[in-house]
Amino acid sequence: MSITMQKTANKSSKRLTPSVFYPSAILIGILVLFAATMPKTAKDLFASMQASIVSNASWFYVLSVAIILVSVIYLGVSRYGEIRLGPDHSTPKYSQITWFSMLFSAGMGIGLMFFGVAEPVMHYLSPPTAEPATLAAVRQAMMMTFFHWGLHAWAIYALVALMLAFFAYRHNLPLTLRSALYPLIGDKIYGPIGHAVDVFAVIGTVFGVATSLGFGASQVNSGLNYLYDLPQTTSMQMVIVVVVTLMAVVSVATGLDKGVRRLSELNIALAVGLLVLILLLGNSVFLLEAFVQNTGAYLSNLVSNTFNLFAYAKTDWIGGWTIFYWGWWLAWAPFVGLFIAKISRGRTIREFILGVLLVPTTFTLLWMTVFGNSAIDFIFNQGNTALGQAVENDTASALFQFLGQFPLAGLLSGIGILMVVVFFVTSADSGSLVVDMLCSNGSTNTPLWQRVFWASLTGVVAIALMLADGLEALQTMTIASALPFTLVLLLGVLGLFKALRIDVYKRTSLSSTSITHGMSVSYDDWRERLKNIIHFPERDAVTRFIKKTVNPALIEVAKEMEKQGLETHIIHPEDKATLLQVLHGEEIDFTYGVYCQRHMQPDFVQHDEDEQHNDYYRAEVHLREGGQDYDVMGWSKDEVINDILEQYQKHLHFLHLLRDPLKK
């Protein structure tokens, strides 16, 4: 099947997709009602499903996650890494710090608060193979914690986000999960199959965020109990959920650039601050040494741990930890991946993978070392067995029990509570934005009521399940649902590589075809050429040139192509641009456009006092892949025509590469 993604870019432009919105809301209601009215039955059913998956499909989870990690690394280091997530001329909207903050907060910020102390201590007390509470158990505890929170988790998020961003920004498909299947099923993504994929993503996101709200409320409650002796009750946790939901509603109402962005930046500032405080108040040199050694142990055992299923020494440990984590990361991937894709437009694949895979992983592993090694040090070296007992008895209170061992315990615990709350608000509002996009063909320009509806519904679902003790059942269901999504994801990987291969062929055709470039303009007088080179025209001059020279050139070429049996269109997307489209049926169409683009004048040019006259404009060529960064201002009509024909010949060479059976 030929990849003709640009043909269907505008197939669905409505803000609300009823075929996704209503089935999602109805199914969520049915599942909540089931878990709330029959919690024991729901819990037993979903637990049975999970046990069956662990017994019979652990190998599939382990192999799939390994394939995902290898695929992501390959994409980052291969020639595919040069492709941009968007048109060739696009640039990132967010700074590096803001980008890291948002993807980190949505990805696993709250998990660090909940498991940063608890997991290393639990592995130390009950390691998979080592003797509990020994030096070997310390090493194994940190190695397995790194393994669960390291490259594998972020590779899953990165792959989903990469697929969504590539198809949405490079090929103008909807920014929803269905678009990942376009290279495989084509226009069927706009039918029942595509609707089902997005409904699945909506349900998984709502229940994932709702269960996190519920369990996170217990951690906030534990912190308030530790600090202020407030009761640890369901009623108190419901109040916490209501407060967090209201904050999320306010944040989601302000939009991505204000609410989520500012909360994410606050998150990262608080996280770095708390990390530095614990590092300074603790055994700093030991923790830095441990971080280096933990990283080395993690990397040296990465391959063996990746494929270790304990096939020769059966244990329940892998099902309770590794398979649980892989299922959880996979279940959260539609939500986190879509959010990361939303904030990553304009970055190259290599830059994207380096950022998503390495930066959050490094910070996560440093966090686990500072908190996990410090907690184990209290127990193993300082004999504080009460801390270990407290972690075993109540995982939610582990962080606050740990912070209580330091000076300024009240201040540290207060920061911890604030971080948990802000992380939860960020998860809730980003989750609501994602669900709203899934129900609106990937659009974020939606009515306020839709965003508020999903943010409120998530809180209502969490409260309903807390009252009926159904959170654990839904958490188990969410993890079990990762199995079918993994199949979809692996198919998406095939589609992604197929589409990337086409992009590479296009780049090859543009760079290797031997044709004299239209920029080789001849002048009778070299003075005229120099004048054109150093001329910095205003917008009116460029728009006049496009209207009087470029547009007639496009029309003349279009007429001649029509005589040759080709179907063409002249389009004016805006008053300062014009473009020619040549349709090729089932194959990829050709597009040549000229846009009036604004730039800042260089320093060597004498500037006017009026800053508005310090800009200049270029008549830049745009192809289907985006801006080509060269200017045709001042060219004659014939020279523009020659450039159109050159680019068209390159496009035909690109189509030849796709059709060549030896290249497939």
Protein Blocks (a to p, Z undefined) as FASTA:
>chain_A
ZZdfklmmmmpmcfbdfklmmmmmmmmmmmmmmmmmmmmlmmmmmmmmmmmmmmmmmmmm
mmmmmmmmmmmmmmmmmmklmpccddfkbccfbdfklmmmmmmmmmmmmmmmmmmmmmmm
mmmmmcfklcghifklmmmmmmmmmmmmmmmmmmmmmmmmmmmmmmmmmnopacdfklmm
mmmnommlmmmklmmmmmmmmmmmmmmmmmmmmmmmmmmmmmmmmmnopacdfklmmmmm
mmmmmmmmmmmmnojklmmmmmmmmmmmmmmmmmmmmmmmmcfklmmmmmmmmmmmmmmm
mmmmmmmgolmlgcfklmmmmmmmmmmmmmmmmmmmmmmmmmmghiafklmmmmmmmmmm
mmmmmmmmmmmmmmmmmmmmnopaklmmmmmmmmmlmmmmmmmmpghklmmmmmmmmmmm
mmmmmmmmmmmmmmmmmmngopabbcfklmmmmmmmmmmmmmmmmmnopmmmmmmmmmmm
mmmmmmmmmmmmmmmmmmmmmmmmmmmmmmmpccddfklccdfblklmmmmmmpccdfkl
mmmmmmmmmmmmmmmmmmmmmmnopacddddfbfkbccddddehjaccdddddddddddd
dfklccdfblklmpccddddddfkbpehiafehiafklmmmmmmmmmmmmmmmmmmmmmm
klZZ
